[in-house]
Amino acid sequence: MRTLSRRTVLGAFTGVTLTGTARAAGFDELRDWTAARAPRIDLQRRYRADAQILLLGMPLLHRESVGGGSVVWREFEGAGGARLLEFHGFSSPDRAAGLNRLGFIREIARTTESGRTECIYFGLMTASTEESVDDARKALHSTAREQNYTAIDGRIGAGETTTATANFSAPAPVSGERHSELVDRARQALASANRVASGVAPECAHSFLQVLADLLGHRDRAEARYVYAGRAYLLRVTRNPDGRAAERFRERRLIGASEDVVRVTGRLRREDGGPETEFRLWIPAGGARPLPLRIEYQAKSYLRLTFEALAPAGV
């Protein structure tokens, strides 16, 4: 994926842009909105990450278990019926030839007393610069002592979006699997970051994971708009039954004997122009809160990542 789209996994509005220095209020409020509340619904799915190297778009090399990931879906009573969504993907350096990579995004949406939707999101990812197979080969078994990261903290609501971004580094041995330590470092870096505010159209007052979750749960909807880093994006989805995938998921006891599976192809594009990004999800058919059974995403022109759901403990 291209740079900004990656940071959605990772300027469309006119008007005056305001810049100021403030604390990273949005990320702190992620906890305030759900503080001292047990979730009414608490769903989680863990994944094994596989990597496929491509040459001219054709599969060249495939390796399983180069990392892992998770998806979290929580809903809370009160606090405007807050919904927390989270995705975490990471490489395991000992399985990925020393590569230490991380992608993490957490969002909460709620409804205010006036009936408007507010969204807060926080993202963290490795600042990798590899754009070719040769670049990736040079990054293998790196001896660098530090790894660079980029963090983003945003809030969408009341006709306005505010965003803060920060870069920071951490000791190279800190794996993306230990993301809580990296999140703490990101918060420190964001605390003194400039926050940029701009207007947002009412139909765009949502964040990426929240919009995607709504589309997955409503078969009659095919597109929606969202905001990331102050820019408007359009997300379109198409759905197709996938009987062969359903058979494999049944064999692994990830779905019931009578359940079906839908393959969802998502395409997103920044509304002011730019390349289109595509990803694919496999979800149980008919689920109100469909956690993906598989996530497929072409992270680079030469690299395709697949997150395969792990069977629950005891299955």
C-alpha positions in Angstrom: 0.0 0.0 0.0 1.1 3.6 -0.6 2.2 5.6 2.4 -1.0 7.3 3.6 -3.2 4.3 2.7 -0.9 2.0 4.6 -1.4 4.1 7.7 -5.1 3.8 7.6 -4.0 -1.7 6.9 -3.3 2.4 7.6 -6.4 18.0 2.9 -9.7 17.0 1.1 -11.5 19.9 2.8 -11.3 23.6 2.1 -11.1 26.3 4.7 -8.6 27.5 7.2 -6.3 25.0 8.9 -5.4 25.7 12.5 -2.1 24.5 14.0 -1.3 24.5 17.7 0.5 22.7 20.5 -1.5 20.5 22.8 -1.4 17.2 24.6 -2.5 14.1 22.8 -6.0 14.4 24.2 -7.6 11.8 21.9 -5.6 8.9 23.1 -6.0 9.7 26.8 -9.8 9.8 26.2 -9.8 6.3 24.7 -9.6 5.2 28.3 -11.9 7.9 29.8 -14.8 6.8 27.5 -14.7 3.3 28.8 -13.1 3.8 32.3 -14.4 1.6 35.1 -16.8 -0.2 32.7 -16.8 -3.8 31.9 -17.6 -4.3 28.2 -21.1 -5.5 27.4 -19.6 -7.4 24.5 -16.0 -8.5 24.3 -14.9 -10.4 21.2 -11.3 -11.2 20.1 -9.7 -13.2 17.5 -6.0 -14.1 17.1 -4.1 -14.8 13.9 -1.0 -16.4 12.4 0.8 -14.1 9.9 2.1 -15.6 6.7 4.2 -13.8 4.1 4.4 -14.3 0.3 7.1 -12.8 -1.8 6.0 -11.7 -5.3 8.0 -11.2 -8.5 6.2 -9.3 -11.2 3.0 -10.1 -9.3 3.6 -13.8 -9.3 4.2 -15.8 -6.1 7.9 -16.6 -5.6 8.2 -17.7 -2.0 5.8 -18.4 0.8 6.6 -18.7 4.5 4.1 -19.4 7.4 4.1 -18.0 10.9 6.4 -15.0 10.3 4.4 -13.1 13.0 0.9 -12.8 14.4 -2.0 -10.5 15.0 -5.3 -9.9 16.7 -8.6 -8.1 16.3 -10.7 -6.8 19.2 -14.4 -5.8 19.2 -15.8 -4.4 22.5 -19.1 -2.6 23.2 -19.9 -0.7 26.4 -23.0 0.4 28.1 -23.3 4.1 28.8 -20.6 6.6 27.5 -22.8 7.0 24.4 -22.7 3.2 23.7 -19.0 3.3 23.0 -17.6 0.7 20.6 -13.9 -0.1 20.6 -12.2 -1.7 17.6 -8.6 -2.7 17.4 -6.2 -4.4 15.0 -2.6 -5.4 15.8 -0.2 -7.1 13.4 3.4 -7.8 14.0 6.4 -9.8 12.7 8.5 -12.2 14.8 12.2 -11.3 14.1 13.3 -14.9 14.8 10.8 -16.1 12.1 11.1 -13.2 9.7 14.9 -13.1 9.1 15.4 -10.4 11.7 12.7 -8.0 10.4 10.9 -6.3 13.3 7.6 -4.7 12.0 4.4 -3.5 13.6 1.1 -2.1 12.7 -1.5 -1.2 15.3 -4.7 0.8 15.3 -7.3 1.4 18.0 -10.5 3.3 17.6 -13.5 4.2 19.8 -16.8 5.7 18.5 -19.7 6.9 20.6 -22.9 8.9 20.2 -23.1 12.2 22.0 -26.1 13.6 23.9 -27.0 15.6 20.8 -27.0 12.5 18.7 -23.8 13.1 16.8 -21.0 10.5 16.4 -17.6 11.1 17.8 -14.6 9.0 17.0 -11.1 8.8 18.5 -8.3 6.8 16.9 -4.7 6.0 17.7 -2.3 4.3 15.3 1.3 3.1 15.5 3.5 1.6 12.8 7.1 0.8 12.0 8.7 3.5 9.8 10.0 1.1 7.1 11.4 2.5 3.9 11.8 -0.7 1.8 10.1 -0.4 -1.6 11.7 -3.2 -3.5 12.9 -6.8 -3.0 16.5 -5.5 -2.9 15.6 -3.0 -0.2 14.0 -5.7 1.8 17.0 -8.0 1.4 19.3 -5.3 2.8 17.0 -4.9 5.8 17.3 -8.6 6.7 19.3 -9.4 9.8 19.8 -5.7 10.5 22.4 -4.8 13.2 20.7 -1.4 13.9 20.4 -0.7 17.6 17.2 1.3 17.2 13.9 1.0 15.3 12.0 4.0 14.1 8.2 4.4 14.5 5.4 6.7 13.5 2.4 7.4 15.7 -0.9 9.2 15.0 -3.6 10.4 17.3 -6.9 11.8 16.0 -10.4 12.9 16.9 -13.4 13.3 14.6 -16.6 15.1 15.7 -18.6 18.3 15.9 -17.8 19.2 12.3 -14.0 19.1 13.0 -11.1 16.7 12.9 -7.9 17.2 14.9 -4.7 15.2 14.3 -1.3 14.9 15.9 1.6 12.8 14.5 5.0 12.0 16.0 8.1 10.0 15.2 10.1 8.2 17.8 12.6 5.4 18.2 12.9 2.4 20.5 15.6 -0.2 21.1 15.6 -2.7 18.2 15.1 -5.7 20.5 11.7 -4.4 21.5 9.4 -6.6 19.3 6.1 -5.5 17.8 4.6 -8.3 19.8 5.3 -6.2 23.0 3.2 -3.3 21.7 2.2 -2.0 25.1 5.8 -0.7 25.7 5.8 1.0 22.2 2.4 2.5 22.9 3.7 4.2 26.0 6.6 5.6 24.1 4.2 6.8 21.4 2.1 8.6 24.0 5.2 10.4 25.3 6.1 11.5 21.8 2.6 12.7 21.0 2.3 14.7 24.2 4.2 17.6 22.7 3.2 17.2 19.1 1.4 19.9 17.1 -2.3 19.2 16.6 -3.8 20.2 13.2 -7.5 21.0 13.0 -9.7 21.2 9.9 -13.3 21.0 9.0 -15.0 17.7 8.2 -18.2 17.0 6.2 -21.0 15.4 8.3 -21.0 12.3 6.1 -17.3 11.8 6.8 -17.5 12.0 10.6 -16.2 8.4 11.1 -12.9 6.5 11.3 -11.7 3.6 9.2 -12.3 0.6 11.4 -15.7 1.9 12.5 -16.8 2.4 8.9 -15.5 -1.0 7.8 -17.3 -2.8 10.7 -20.6 -1.1 9.8 -20.2 -2.2 6.1 -19.4 -5.8 7.1 -22.5 -5.9 9.3 -24.9 -4.4 6.7 -25.2 -6.4 3.5 -27.3 -3.7 1.9 -24.4 -1.1 2.1 -21.6 -1.0 -0.4 -19.7 2.2 0.4 -19.0 4.7 3.0 -16.7 7.7 3.7 -14.3 8.2 6.5 -11.5 10.5 7.7 -7.9 9.7 8.4 -5.2 12.3 9.2 -7.5 15.1 8.2 -8.2 13.7 4.7 -11.4 12.2 3.4 -11.5 8.7 2.0 -14.0 6.6 0.1 -14.3 2.9 1.0 -16.2 0.5 -1.3 -16.8 -3.2 -0.7 -18.0 -6.1 -2.8 -19.2 -9.4 -1.4 -19.0 -12.9 -2.9 -19.8 -16.3 -1.3 -16.7 -18.5 -1.0 -17.7 -22.2 -0.7 -14.1 -23.5 -0.9 -12.9 -21.2 1.9 -15.9 -22.2 4.0 -14.9 -25.9 3.7 -11.4 -25.1 4.9 -12.7 -23.0 7.8 -15.1 -25.8 8.8 -12.2 -28.3 8.7 -10.3 -26.1 11.1 -13.5 -25.7 13.3 -13.5 -22.0 12.9 -17.2 -22.0 11.8 -20.1 -24.4 12.4 -21.0 -27.2 10.0 -23.9 -25.2 8.5 -22.2 -21.8 8.4 -21.2 -20.1 5.1 -18.4 -17.7 4.4 -18.3 -14.4 2.4 -15.2 -13.0 0.7 -15.2 -9.2 1.0 -13.0 -7.2 -1.3 -12.4 -3.7 0.0 -11.1 -0.8 -2.1 -10.2 2.6 -0.7 -9.1 5.8 -2.3 -8.4 9.3 -1.0 -11.1 11.6 -2.3 -8.7 14.2 -3.6 -6.9 11.7 -5.8 -4.2 9.1 -5.5 -3.8 5.3 -6.0 -6.5 2.8 -5.0 -5.7 0.3 -2.2 -7.2 -3.1 -2.1 -7.6 -5.7 0.6 -9.6 -8.8 1.2 -11.4 -10.3 4.2 -13.2 -13.6 4.8 -16.1 -13.4 7.3 -18.9 -15.7 8.5 -22.0 -15.0 6.6 -24.8 -13.3 8.5 -22.8 -12.4 11.6 -23.8 -9.2 13.3 -20.2 -8.6 14.6 -18.2 -10.4 11.9 -14.6 -10.8 13.1 -12.5 -11.8 10.0 -11.5 -15.4 9.5 -8.7 -14.3 7.2 -7.2 -11.0 6.2 -5.2 -10.6 3.0 -3.3 -7.4 2.3 -0.5 -6.5 -0.2 1.8 -4.4 2.0 4.3 -3.8 -0.8 4.5 -4.4 -4.5 6.6 -7.5 -3.7 5.0 -8.6 -0.4 1.6 -10.1 0.4 0.6 -10.7 4.0 -2.1 -13.0 5.1 -3.5 -13.3 8.7 -5.1 -16.7 9.3 -7.4 -17.0 12.3 -6.3 -19.4 15.0 -8.7 -21.9 16.4 -9.9 -21.0 20.0 -8.1 -22.8 22.8 -9.5 -26.2 23.4 -10.8 -26.7 19.9 
